[in-house]
């Protein structure tokens, strides 16, 4: 609270990356900010399910469906709960193949031990790389985090038209307005319940929900609108079009 107030007195502009962050800053620190929504690269929207050369809009009837997560292996990402959920779902005759993208140096010994308890080939940790190719292969994106700032990886997946399962936690609740997103508590049993439910959902319903969420995301998190707002904050009277 002291930090924010000193910055404000010094003339620093305080910006929140979503209205949810803006509300959090006021509720916790009584600091007023301006909300300018963050955004992701337009290339995720440009490679939506409608333009992919291979139909990956549904869990395959032949191959095990693929679930992808993106982010580091820090405690807030809650990967241990996800790995336990995969085991629980498998015990209920619902198998998923899990691909993790992101830095793995913070993975705990328990997380690695959980990976070892799953059948060979169930989990693939591929390190830091462009997430788009994996999203193109994914039947589901999952982010079970205990908290997030915004969750750019979630925004990327939703913008690409991937069915998305998010934890009902601070930061990710920004996406509550996105009709079509699937939600879960952060505990393994709750995540497993949703993994089973999604696997049993008709393909047409998965596509319909994902497209509704994508339409909302492309409108609510417009890069052009956000950059225009930032230019105004920096004192420019010109929009993105004039700066191209």
C-alpha positions in Angstrom: 0.0 0.0 0.0 2.9 2.4 0.9 4.7 1.6 -2.3 1.6 2.2 -4.5 0.8 5.5 -2.8 4.4 6.8 -3.0 4.4 6.0 -6.7 1.1 7.8 -7.2 2.4 10.9 -5.4 5.5 10.9 -7.6 3.2 11.0 -10.7 3.6 7.4 -11.8 0.5 6.1 -13.6 -0.8 2.8 -12.1 -2.3 0.5 -14.7 -4.1 -2.8 -14.1 -4.0 -5.4 -16.8 -7.7 -6.4 -16.3 -10.7 -5.0 -14.4 -10.3 -7.9 -11.9 -6.7 -6.8 -11.1 -8.0 -3.2 -10.8 -10.6 -4.4 -8.3 -8.0 -6.3 -6.4 -5.7 -3.3 -6.2 -8.5 -1.3 -4.7 -9.8 -4.0 -2.3 -6.4 -4.9 -0.9 -4.4 -1.6 -1.1 -7.1 1.1 -1.6 -5.2 2.2 -4.7 -7.0 3.5 -7.8 -5.7 2.3 -11.1 -6.8 2.4 -14.7 -7.7 -0.9 -16.3 -6.2 -1.6 -19.8 -6.7 -5.2 -20.8 -3.7 -7.3 -21.7 -3.7 -9.2 -24.9 -1.9 -12.0 -26.8 -0.4 -12.2 -30.3 -3.0 -12.2 -33.1 -1.4 -15.3 -34.6 -3.2 -17.4 -32.1 -6.6 -16.2 -33.4 -5.3 -16.5 -37.0 -4.7 -20.3 -36.5 -8.1 -21.1 -35.0 -9.8 -24.5 -35.3 -11.6 -23.2 -38.4 -8.3 -22.8 -40.3 -6.4 -25.9 -39.1 -5.5 -28.4 -41.8 -6.3 -31.3 -39.5 -9.5 -31.7 -37.5 -8.4 -31.7 -33.9 -11.7 -30.2 -32.5 -12.6 -33.3 -30.6 -11.1 -36.1 -28.6 -10.0 -38.7 -31.1 -12.0 -41.9 -31.2 -8.8 -43.8 -31.9 -6.0 -41.9 -30.1 -5.9 -40.8 -26.5 -7.1 -37.2 -26.3 -4.4 -34.6 -25.6 -4.5 -32.0 -22.8 -1.9 -29.2 -22.8 -0.8 -26.7 -20.1 1.6 -23.8 -20.6 3.6 -22.2 -17.8 6.5 -22.8 -15.4 6.4 -25.5 -12.8 6.1 -23.1 -9.8 3.8 -24.0 -6.9 1.1 -21.6 -8.0 0.6 -23.6 -11.2 -0.7 -26.5 -9.2 0.7 -29.2 -11.5 0.7 -31.8 -8.7 -3.1 -31.6 -8.5 -3.4 -31.9 -12.3 -1.2 -35.0 -12.3 -3.2 -36.6 -9.5 -6.3 -35.8 -11.5 -5.0 -37.6 -14.5 -4.5 -40.7 -12.4 -8.0 -40.5 -10.9 -9.5 -40.0 -14.4 -7.6 -43.0 -15.7 -8.9 -45.1 -12.9 -12.4 -44.1 -14.2 -11.5 -45.3 -17.7 -10.8 -41.8 -19.0 -7.2 -41.5 -20.2 -5.6 -38.3 -21.4 -2.1 -37.6 -22.8 -0.6 -34.6 -21.0 1.8 -32.2 -22.7 3.4 -29.5 -20.5 5.2 -26.5 -22.1 7.3 -24.2 -20.0 10.3 -24.0 -17.6 10.6 -27.1 -15.5 13.5 -26.1 -13.2 11.0 -25.4 -10.4 9.3 -28.8 -10.5 9.1 -30.3 -7.1 10.3 -33.8 -6.2 6.6 -34.7 -5.6 5.6 -33.5 -9.0 8.3 -35.6 -10.7 7.3 -38.6 -8.5 3.7 -38.2 -9.7 4.8 -38.2 -13.3 6.6 -41.5 -12.6 3.4 -43.1 -11.3 1.5 -42.6 -14.5 1.8 -45.0 -17.5 4.7 -44.4 -19.8 3.9 -41.9 -22.5 1.1 -40.3 -20.5 3.1 -37.2 -19.6 5.5 -35.2 -21.9 7.4 -32.3 -20.5 8.8 -30.5 -23.5 10.4 -27.3 -22.0 10.2 -23.8 -23.1 9.0 -23.5 -26.7 6.3 -21.9 -28.9 3.0 -23.2 -27.5 1.1 -22.8 -30.7 2.0 -26.2 -32.4 0.9 -28.0 -29.2 -2.3 -26.0 -29.0 -3.0 -27.1 -32.6 -2.7 -30.7 -31.5 -4.7 -30.3 -28.3 -8.1 -31.5 -27.5 -8.1 -29.5 -24.3 -6.1 -26.7 -22.6 -6.0 -26.7 -18.8 -4.8 -24.2 -16.3 -5.3 -25.4 -12.7 -3.4 -22.5 -11.1 -4.1 -21.4 -7.5 -3.7 -17.9 -8.7 -2.6 -16.0 -11.9 -2.1 -12.4 -12.9 -4.2 -12.7 -16.0 -3.2 -16.0 -17.6 -1.9 -15.1 -21.0 -1.5 -18.8 -21.9 -5.2 -19.2 -21.2 -6.0 -16.3 -23.4 -3.9 -17.7 -26.2 -5.6 -21.1 -26.0 -9.1 -19.6 -25.9 -8.2 -17.3 -28.9 -7.1 -20.3 -30.8 -10.5 -22.0 -30.3 -9.2 -24.7 -28.0 -11.7 -26.1 -25.4 -10.4 -24.7 -22.1 -10.6 -25.8 -18.5 -9.6 -23.2 -15.9 -9.4 -23.2 -12.1 -11.9 -20.9 -10.4 -9.1 -18.9 -8.8 -7.9 -15.2 -8.6 -6.7 -13.9 -12.0 -8.4 -16.6 -14.0 -11.8 -15.4 -12.9 -11.2 -12.6 -15.5 -12.5 -15.2 -18.0 -15.8 -15.8 -16.1 -17.5 -13.6 -18.8 -16.3 -16.1 -21.5 -19.3 -18.3 -22.0 -18.0 -21.7 -23.0 -15.0 -22.0 -20.7 -15.1 -25.0 -18.4 -14.4 -24.4 -14.7 -13.0 -26.5 -11.8 -11.9 -26.2 -8.2 -8.2 -26.6 -7.6 -8.4 -30.0 -5.9 -7.4 -33.2 -7.9 -10.8 -34.8 -7.5 -12.6 -31.8 -8.9 -10.2 -31.5 -11.9 -10.6 -35.2 -12.5 -14.4 -34.9 -12.6 -14.2 -32.2 -15.3 -11.6 -34.2 -17.3 -14.1 -37.1 -17.4 -17.0 -34.9 -18.1 -15.2 -33.1 -21.0 -14.1 -36.4 -22.5 -17.7 -37.6 -22.5 -19.0 -34.4 -24.1 -20.2 -34.6 -27.7 -17.7 -33.1 -30.2 -20.2 -30.6 -31.5 -20.8 -29.3 -28.0 -17.0 -28.9 -27.4 -16.7 -27.0 -30.6 -19.7 -24.8 -29.9 -18.5 -23.9 -26.4 -14.9 -23.2 -27.6 -16.1 -20.9 -30.4 -18.3 -18.9 -28.0 -15.3 -18.4 -25.7 -13.1 -17.5 -28.6 -15.5 -14.8 -29.9 -15.6 -13.2 -26.5 -11.9 -13.2 -26.1 -11.2 -11.6 -29.4 -13.5 -8.8 -28.5 -12.6 -8.3 -24.9 -8.8 -8.6 -25.4 -8.3 -6.7 -28.6 -4.6 -5.8 -29.2 -5.6 -2.7 -31.2 -7.9 -1.4 -28.5 -5.3 -2.0 -25.7 -2.4 -0.4 -27.6 -4.6 2.6 -28.4 -5.2 3.0 -24.7 -1.5 2.7 -23.9 -0.6 5.3 -26.5 -3.1 7.7 -24.9 -1.5 7.1 -21.5 1.9 7.9 -22.9 0.5 11.2 -24.2 -0.1 10.3 -27.9 -3.2 11.5 -29.6 -2.8 9.0 -32.4 -4.1 5.5 -32.6 -2.5 2.3 -33.8 -3.4 3.0 -37.4 -1.4 6.2 -37.4 1.6 4.5 -35.8 1.9 1.6 -38.3 
